[in-house]
Amino acid sequence: KLIHANDSKDVVGAHKDRHENIGAGHIGAEPFRELFAHPATEGVPLIIETPGGKEGHAADVARLKELRGL
């Protein structure tokens, strides 16, 4: 099992695969919080696909930890 996560620059149905930093796109932060609260995701590795290079990824990891309650 593995979770592949990203936020989206475009709205649902736009037929585009453009990523945004976690919580900054059209998906927003709350669905990630709900995902982490679900028992089936406990202990499952997470891969993020977001823009921003090393600094942007560090901010996304910090945001995900916050949303996960760590």
RAKA-V720530 format. One record per residue. NEAR is the number of other ideal C-beta (glycine too) atoms within 12 Angstrom. D_CENTER is the distance of its C-alpha to the mean C-alpha in whole Angstrom. Layout:
NEAR:D_CENTER
NEAR:D_CENTER
//
This chain:
11:16
11:13
21:9
14:8
32:4
31:4
30:5
27:9
19:12
17:14
14:15
12:16
8:19
12:19
9:19
14:17
11:14
18:13
25:10
28:9
32:7
38:5
26:7
22:10
28:10
20:11
26:9
20:9
24:8
14:10
21:9
32:6
21:9
15:11
24:10
27:10
15:14
14:15
9:17
12:17
21:13
15:15
12:16
17:14
12:13
26:9
16:9
30:6
22:8
33:8
22:11
21:13
11:15
11:16
13:16
22:12
21:11
17:12
21:11
33:8
23:9
18:11
29:9
30:7
18:10
17:12
28:10
25:11
11:14
11:15
//
